[in-house]
Structures are given as C-alpha cells and as structure tokens.
C-alpha cells in the first residue's frame, strides 16, 4: 500500500504538472495573465491560492489567503518558511487563483494594528488558526501591484 502511494506521488510530481502538489512545493506557475484588480473582494473573504516566489528559479506553494478591506493577505504565522525566505530576497511574486495569474509584490505587514485586524479575520475562519498577534514575530504579507 505504501509503495503504491509513493508511486502515485512520484507520478504526480514528475508528470509535468506546474506548481505545487498538495503540500509539496512546485515550480513555475502557468495560466492566463490578468491585470491586478484594485479590489480583491471578488475572491471572497478567504480561500486557497498558489504563490510563486523566486522568479529566477521559481518556487511555488499552496497557501491560504484572507481578504480584508479589498486587500489580499497571506500568512506564514511565526514560521520563517522557504517562501518567506524567498520574499526576503525578492518580493516579486506570481499568484494563481483559479486559472488566472497575477504579478504582484509582497509587502510585509509590521504595524501592530494591521496584524491585530488580520488576526481577527484569520482566526474567525477556523478554530484551528492561531492569532498571529500572540507571536513575537510573524510573517504576514499584503500583496499589491508591483
């Protein structure tokens, strides 16, 4: 059984699919390029997107997003993940939502008021989400036009 599962996972990750697969990171995202909307409310208050960092050697992941007052946010909590490290070097990202691609820039959120507001929105989505305002250091990003 384990061998079949590993074989299926290998096929999925090597079958030329672009982007991440479940929890595994991927590479360059493809899709139809769209202009960056001035308001992200059309996406709903939260959901899942794919984010590509490191344009010179694309690294993409599946992430939860939250929309607050028309702005789109992503959150790594108190863990400096690989995609966060990539943003430290280059804040330019590509987001895929459905089949649409958006070229954006990630701005780290550092103001306590904005972190608190994000924390309220974030924790209201699930009882399993921890409030980032309770952490010493958090990696929350607002995605904006480049």
Number of C-alpha atoms within 10 A of each C-alpha: 6 7 8 9 10 11 12 12 15 11 12 12 18 10 9 8 15 16 23 20 16 11 9 12 20 21 19 19 22 15 14 10 14 12 11 14 13 10 13 17 16 9 16 12 18 18 13 15 16 22 29 27 28 21 16 8 10 18 21 28 22 20 14 15 21 23 22 19 9 16 16 19 23 24 21 17 17 16 11 13 12 15 17 20 13 19 19 14 10 15 20 21 23 24 25 23 15 12 12 13 20 20 18 19 20 23 16 19 18 13 8 10 11 13 20 15 13 23 18 15 17 25 14 13 13 9 8 8 12 16 17 23 19 12 10 7 13 19 18 23 22 19 21 19 13 11
